[in-house]
Amino acid sequence: MMWLWVYLIIGCVFCGCDIARVAKKVVDEKGYEPVVVAVVVMVMSVICSPLWPVLLGMSLAKVRR
């Protein structure tokens, strides 16, 4: 059971970093309220946390191109 918590914590950190970078760009370009974007970032990082190996693989594939 402990491995599941570690897996999800790593996923939350990885997804949070990726999504925060995109959210900063959206706030700067579109002018959305930072509070709304912060809530969306938190929700998306929780939703995407189980999928972090897929997101890591896609980001590594993008770097290699």
VMD Tcl script that builds the backbone (N, CA, C; Angstrom):
set m [mol new atoms 195]
animate dup $m
set s [atomselect $m all]
$s set {name element resname resid chain x y z} {
  {N N MET 1 A 0.812 -1.194 0.000}
  {CA C MET 1 A 0.000 0.000 0.000}
  {C C MET 1 A 0.858 1.262 0.000}
  {N N MET 2 A 2.011 1.155 0.622}
  {CA C MET 2 A 2.898 2.318 0.685}
  {C C MET 2 A 3.397 2.706 -0.709}
  {N N TRP 3 A 3.623 1.713 -1.566}
  {CA C TRP 3 A 4.113 2.013 -2.910}
  {C C TRP 3 A 3.078 2.812 -3.696}
  {N N LEU 4 A 1.782 2.572 -3.427}
  {CA C LEU 4 A 0.737 3.327 -4.111}
  {C C LEU 4 A 0.786 4.798 -3.715}
  {N N TRP 5 A 0.986 5.077 -2.429}
  {CA C TRP 5 A 1.098 6.469 -1.979}
  {C C TRP 5 A 2.314 7.153 -2.582}
  {N N VAL 6 A 3.439 6.442 -2.635}
  {CA C VAL 6 A 4.650 7.017 -3.230}
  {C C VAL 6 A 4.419 7.295 -4.718}
  {N N TYR 7 A 3.785 6.353 -5.400}
  {CA C TYR 7 A 3.470 6.515 -6.816}
  {C C TYR 7 A 2.612 7.757 -7.046}
  {N N LEU 8 A 1.565 7.937 -6.230}
  {CA C LEU 8 A 0.677 9.081 -6.391}
  {C C LEU 8 A 1.336 10.397 -5.998}
  {N N ILE 9 A 2.201 10.370 -4.980}
  {CA C ILE 9 A 2.904 11.592 -4.584}
  {C C ILE 9 A 3.861 12.036 -5.680}
  {N N ILE 10 A 4.607 11.100 -6.238}
  {CA C ILE 10 A 5.503 11.445 -7.355}
  {C C ILE 10 A 4.685 11.978 -8.522}
  {N N GLY 11 A 3.550 11.367 -8.779}
  {CA C GLY 11 A 2.682 11.833 -9.869}
  {C C GLY 11 A 2.166 13.232 -9.633}
  {N N CYS 12 A 1.755 13.533 -8.407}
  {CA C CYS 12 A 1.261 14.882 -8.106}
  {C C CYS 12 A 2.350 15.929 -8.279}
  {N N VAL 13 A 3.548 15.612 -7.846}
  {CA C VAL 13 A 4.659 16.560 -7.988}
  {C C VAL 13 A 5.000 16.771 -9.459}
  {N N PHE 14 A 5.118 15.681 -10.215}
  {CA C PHE 14 A 5.474 15.792 -11.630}
  {C C PHE 14 A 4.404 16.538 -12.413}
  {N N CYS 15 A 3.141 16.152 -12.226}
  {CA C CYS 15 A 2.050 16.813 -12.950}
  {C C CYS 15 A 1.882 18.263 -12.507}
  {N N GLY 16 A 2.067 18.503 -11.228}
  {CA C GLY 16 A 1.943 19.869 -10.725}
  {C C GLY 16 A 2.970 20.809 -11.342}
  {N N CYS 17 A 4.198 20.323 -11.499}
  {CA C CYS 17 A 5.239 21.150 -12.116}
  {C C CYS 17 A 4.929 21.432 -13.574}
  {N N ASP 18 A 4.510 20.408 -14.302}
  {CA C ASP 18 A 4.176 20.601 -15.716}
  {C C ASP 18 A 2.981 21.525 -15.899}
  {N N ILE 19 A 1.939 21.281 -15.130}
  {CA C ILE 19 A 0.721 22.067 -15.284}
  {C C ILE 19 A 0.930 23.501 -14.801}
  {N N ALA 20 A 1.747 23.706 -13.778}
  {CA C ALA 20 A 2.005 25.060 -13.279}
  {C C ALA 20 A 2.718 25.914 -14.328}
  {N N ARG 21 A 3.620 25.281 -15.076}
  {CA C ARG 21 A 4.323 26.012 -16.137}
  {C C ARG 21 A 3.333 26.477 -17.216}
  {N N VAL 22 A 2.424 25.608 -17.589}
  {CA C VAL 22 A 1.413 25.952 -18.590}
  {C C VAL 22 A 0.431 26.984 -18.035}
  {N N ALA 23 A 0.084 26.844 -16.763}
  {CA C ALA 23 A -0.860 27.788 -16.148}
  {C C ALA 23 A -0.283 29.195 -16.093}
  {N N LYS 24 A 1.000 29.313 -15.800}
  {CA C LYS 24 A 1.633 30.636 -15.785}
  {C C LYS 24 A 1.569 31.282 -17.163}
  {N N LYS 25 A 1.774 30.475 -18.176}
  {CA C LYS 25 A 1.702 30.972 -19.546}
  {C C LYS 25 A 0.281 31.437 -19.883}
  {N N VAL 26 A -0.730 30.685 -19.429}
  {CA C VAL 26 A -2.129 31.041 -19.691}
  {C C VAL 26 A -2.499 32.331 -18.976}
  {N N VAL 27 A -2.057 32.481 -17.734}
  {CA C VAL 27 A -2.370 33.711 -16.992}
  {C C VAL 27 A -1.733 34.919 -17.668}
  {N N ASP 28 A -0.503 34.758 -18.141}
  {CA C ASP 28 A 0.180 35.869 -18.800}
  {C C ASP 28 A -0.467 36.226 -20.139}
  {N N GLU 29 A -0.827 35.212 -20.933}
  {CA C GLU 29 A -1.344 35.479 -22.278}
  {C C GLU 29 A -2.829 35.818 -22.293}
  {N N LYS 30 A -3.634 35.069 -21.568}
  {CA C LYS 30 A -5.088 35.230 -21.642}
  {C C LYS 30 A -5.650 36.195 -20.615}
  {N N GLY 31 A -4.928 36.418 -19.530}
  {CA C GLY 31 A -5.393 37.349 -18.514}
  {C C GLY 31 A -6.450 36.784 -17.579}
  {N N TYR 32 A -6.482 35.459 -17.426}
  {CA C TYR 32 A -7.430 34.852 -16.482}
  {C C TYR 32 A -7.027 35.177 -15.058}
  {N N GLU 33 A -7.984 35.065 -14.147}
  {CA C GLU 33 A -7.716 35.288 -12.735}
  {C C GLU 33 A -6.790 34.194 -12.204}
  {N N PRO 34 A -5.728 34.566 -11.498}
  {CA C PRO 34 A -4.804 33.553 -10.978}
  {C C PRO 34 A -5.441 32.564 -10.007}
  {N N VAL 35 A -6.463 32.995 -9.264}
  {CA C VAL 35 A -7.118 32.096 -8.312}
  {C C VAL 35 A -7.849 30.974 -9.058}
  {N N VAL 36 A -8.519 31.313 -10.129}
  {CA C VAL 36 A -9.236 30.318 -10.922}
  {C C VAL 36 A -8.249 29.340 -11.541}
  {N N VAL 37 A -7.158 29.849 -12.049}
  {CA C VAL 37 A -6.148 28.991 -12.664}
  {C C VAL 37 A -5.511 28.081 -11.611}
  {N N ALA 38 A -5.308 28.589 -10.400}
  {CA C ALA 38 A -4.727 27.770 -9.329}
  {C C ALA 38 A -5.644 26.612 -8.961}
  {N N VAL 39 A -6.943 26.856 -8.905}
  {CA C VAL 39 A -7.895 25.784 -8.598}
  {C C VAL 39 A -7.883 24.738 -9.706}
  {N N VAL 40 A -7.859 25.176 -10.947}
  {CA C VAL 40 A -7.816 24.245 -12.075}
  {C C VAL 40 A -6.522 23.435 -12.051}
  {N N VAL 41 A -5.414 24.055 -11.711}
  {CA C VAL 41 A -4.135 23.346 -11.623}
  {C C VAL 41 A -4.197 22.267 -10.551}
  {N N MET 42 A -4.759 22.579 -9.404}
  {CA C MET 42 A -4.855 21.578 -8.339}
  {C C MET 42 A -5.729 20.398 -8.751}
  {N N VAL 43 A -6.853 20.687 -9.375}
  {CA C VAL 43 A -7.748 19.610 -9.800}
  {C C VAL 43 A -7.088 18.762 -10.887}
  {N N MET 44 A -6.460 19.407 -11.848}
  {CA C MET 44 A -5.822 18.655 -12.939}
  {C C MET 44 A -4.636 17.841 -12.441}
  {N N SER 45 A -3.898 18.335 -11.471}
  {CA C SER 45 A -2.766 17.560 -10.969}
  {C C SER 45 A -3.242 16.317 -10.225}
  {N N VAL 46 A -4.374 16.400 -9.540}
  {CA C VAL 46 A -4.930 15.218 -8.871}
  {C C VAL 46 A -5.474 14.232 -9.904}
  {N N ILE 47 A -6.127 14.727 -10.929}
  {CA C ILE 47 A -6.673 13.848 -11.963}
  {C C ILE 47 A -5.548 13.172 -12.751}
  {N N CYS 48 A -4.499 13.902 -13.062}
  {CA C CYS 48 A -3.419 13.365 -13.898}
  {C C CYS 48 A -2.350 12.613 -13.117}
  {N N SER 49 A -2.393 12.630 -11.809}
  {CA C SER 49 A -1.324 11.996 -11.033}
  {C C SER 49 A -1.171 10.502 -11.291}
  {N N PRO 50 A -2.226 9.726 -11.508}
  {CA C PRO 50 A -1.994 8.312 -11.832}
  {C C PRO 50 A -1.391 8.101 -13.223}
  {N N LEU 51 A -1.464 9.108 -14.061}
  {CA C LEU 51 A -0.977 8.980 -15.437}
  {C C LEU 51 A 0.419 9.561 -15.638}
  {N N TRP 52 A 1.156 9.824 -14.567}
  {CA C TRP 52 A 2.422 10.525 -14.720}
  {C C TRP 52 A 3.454 9.749 -15.538}
  {N N PRO 53 A 3.500 8.410 -15.538}
  {CA C PRO 53 A 4.471 7.752 -16.421}
  {C C PRO 53 A 4.201 8.031 -17.898}
  {N N VAL 54 A 2.916 8.114 -18.257}
  {CA C VAL 54 A 2.570 8.427 -19.647}
  {C C VAL 54 A 2.997 9.851 -19.979}
  {N N LEU 55 A 2.725 10.784 -19.084}
  {CA C LEU 55 A 3.114 12.178 -19.322}
  {C C LEU 55 A 4.631 12.334 -19.388}
  {N N LEU 56 A 5.341 11.584 -18.540}
  {CA C LEU 56 A 6.803 11.622 -18.579}
  {C C LEU 56 A 7.320 11.079 -19.893}
  {N N GLY 57 A 6.733 9.991 -20.364}
  {CA C GLY 57 A 7.147 9.422 -21.649}
  {C C GLY 57 A 6.890 10.364 -22.806}
  {N N MET 58 A 5.755 11.048 -22.782}
  {CA C MET 58 A 5.455 11.994 -23.861}
  {C C MET 58 A 6.399 13.188 -23.817}
  {N N SER 59 A 6.743 13.657 -22.622}
  {CA C SER 59 A 7.650 14.802 -22.545}
  {C C SER 59 A 9.063 14.390 -22.952}
  {N N LEU 60 A 9.488 13.169 -22.644}
  {CA C LEU 60 A 10.797 12.699 -23.093}
  {C C LEU 60 A 10.833 12.522 -24.600}
  {N N ALA 61 A 9.734 12.050 -25.178}
  {CA C ALA 61 A 9.669 11.900 -26.633}
  {C C ALA 61 A 9.735 13.252 -27.315}
  {N N LYS 62 A 9.125 14.263 -26.699}
  {CA C LYS 62 A 9.145 15.610 -27.280}
  {C C LYS 62 A 10.570 16.189 -27.227}
  {N N VAL 63 A 11.302 15.900 -26.176}
  {CA C VAL 63 A 12.664 16.412 -26.032}
  {C C VAL 63 A 13.597 15.773 -27.048}
  {N N ARG 64 A 13.410 14.502 -27.319}
  {CA C ARG 64 A 14.287 13.789 -28.249}
  {C C ARG 64 A 14.089 14.202 -29.696}
  {N N ARG 65 A 12.962 14.810 -30.027}
  {CA C ARG 65 A 12.725 15.208 -31.422}
  {C C ARG 65 A 13.608 16.283 -31.838}
}
mol reanalyze $m
mol bondsrecalc $m
mol representation Tube
mol addrep $m
